[in-house]
Amino acid sequence: MMRFFIALLMAMGLAGCATDFPLAPKTAAAPDYRYAIGPGDSLNIIVWRNPELSQKVPVRPDGKVTSPLIEDMVAIGKNPTELAREIEQRLKKYIQDPIVTVVVDTFGGPAKEQIRVVGQAAKPQSLPYRQNMTLLDVMIAVGGLNDFAAGNRAVLIRAAEGNKQYNVRLRDLLKRGDVSANVEMLPGDVVLIPESWF
């Protein structure tokens, strides 16, 4: 009975080492990507020749910002240029030909564009997406794998492709320096890192 139990555990361990997913594609180009403002971002709104109207403002959890003469303007999902043009339209009631620049000081981005790392990473977390971000960049940001990670069984879930799943070889990339295991990331990607059986 004991031999059967050990054989069953070994079979489960070997089955757990394999994945049914294809390897993630190396490139995932998004050349037309534009940053969208998200909750938690910090914006520096600059109104030219009007320093009393210029200030740093946070994007609230409801996605809105408030600054002098402008209350509760929706910022979430817009890029900084779009938001600047909307602020200019609102300020025209008070200022002749306002010129506004919006600079994002602290990035978080919309939740649907964040890269999420869950499972056996040293510091699982959500990260703001950056254009040309790679899997190696993501793993450096989360501190790599912990001691219990089955890195070569990790799975990349690509929201941009209808939650298609790919196998990624994190152990080869991080422990063996195999740069062929590095892949480009897309907004909304999720990296799942399972626990090793032994």
N, C-alpha and C positions, 0 to 999 in steps of 0.2 A: 504494500500500500504506500509506503514511504517513497519507494522508487517511482511509482506512478505519479505521486504528487510533485516530486522533483522534476520529472520529465515534463509534466504539464507546465510547471513554472518556467522551465527552460524554453519550451515551445512558445509560451506567451511572450517571453522576453525577446526571442528571435523574431516573432511576428510583429512585435512592437517596434523593432528596429527599421522595418521597411515601411515605406509610405506608398500610397497609390496615386500620388500626385506627380505631375511632371516637374522638372526643374524650372525655376523662375527664369524668364527671359532676361538677358543681360541689360538690354536697353528698354526704357519705358518713356521715350521722349514726350515731353509736354512743352514744346517751344512757345506756345501761346498762353502759358500760365500767367495769371495776374493775381497778385495777393489780394485776398478779401479780408476786410477788417472783421475781427471776432470779439466776443465778450472777453474782458480781461486785458485787451490791448490798451496801451497808453498812447494817446495822440497828442501831438504838439500842433495846435491850430495857430497859424500865424496870419494876422490880418495886416497887410502892408500899410505903413504909416498910421497905424492905430494900435500902439502897444497895449493900451488899456483893454482891448478886445482879444489880444493874443494871450494864450495860456495853454498849459498842459491839462488834458482832461482824460479820465478813464472811460472806457466803454463799459457800461454797466452790464450786469447779467441779462437784462432785458434787451440788450443790443443798442441802447440809445446813449446819446451824449448830451450834455448840457454845458453851454458856455455863455458869456455875457451876450445878451440880446437874443439868444437862441435857446429855447427850452425843448427838451425831449425830441431831438432829431434822431431818426433811425440811422445808425452807422453800420450795423452788422450786414455783411454780405456785399458791401460796396468797396471799391478800391479807393485809395486816398484822393485821387483826382476827381472821381465822381462826387465824393463827399465835399470836397472843396468847392466844386461848382454849385452844389445845393446850398452850402453855407453862403456863398456869394449872393444867390437869389434871395435868401432870407434877409441878408444885411442891406439889400438895396432900399429897403424901407427907411433905413437910418443913415446910410452912408452913400455918397455918390461914387459910382464905379468901384466897388470894393474888389480888392485882389487878395485871394485867400490861398494859402498853401497848407496842406495837411501832411505832417510827417509822422510816421508810426515809430514811436520810441521803443515800446516793448511789444514783442510779437507773441501771439498765441494762435490767432486765426480761428476761423469757424470750426466747430467740433467735427463736421463732416470732412474736413480737409486735414485733420491732425493724423499723425502717424502714431499708432498705439503699439506698445510692446507689452505683452502679458506673459505670465508663466515664470520660468526659471531664469530671468534676467537678474543681474545684481540689483538694479533699481527699476522695476517695471513702471512705465509712465507713458503719458501722451506727450508728443513733441510737435511743435509747429512745423509744417512742411516748408522746405526750401527748394527752389528749383535746382535740379541736378543733384539732389540728395541721394546718397547711396545707402545700402544696407550697412556698410562699414561705418558711415557717419552715425547712423541710428544706434548701432551697437556701442560705439564709443560714448555716445550721450547717455546711454543707460548703464554704463559701467561694465559691459561685457556679460558673460554668463556666470551664474553661480556654480557652486561645486556639484549640484545635483542635476544640472541641465543635460538633456540629450540634444545637443546642438545640431547634429546632422539630421535630426528628425523634425526640425522646426518647420513651421508652415507659414507661408505668406498668403494672406487673404486679400485679394485685390478688389476693392469696392468698385473701382472704375470699370471692371470687367464682370459685373454682376456677381461679386463675391467668389470669383474663381480662385481655387486654391493651388498653390505651387509649393514644392519642397525647396527649402533653402538650406545650405550646408554651413551653418554658423560655426561649428567646431573646426571645420577645415579652414574657414576664413580667419577665425580669431586665434586658434591654437597652432595651426600649421602654416599660417601666412599664405594660404592659397587664394590669390586675388581673382582667380577664375570663378570663385564662389561669390564674388561681389556682384550685386545687381542694383539697378536704379530703382528708386522708390517713386510712387505716385501718391497724390493727395488721397487720404482715406485708407491707406494700406494698414493692415493689422499683422503683426508678427507674433505667432503663438509658439512658445518654447516649452516643450513637454519636459517632464521629469524623467530621468534615467531610471531604468529598472534595476540596475546594479552599478 
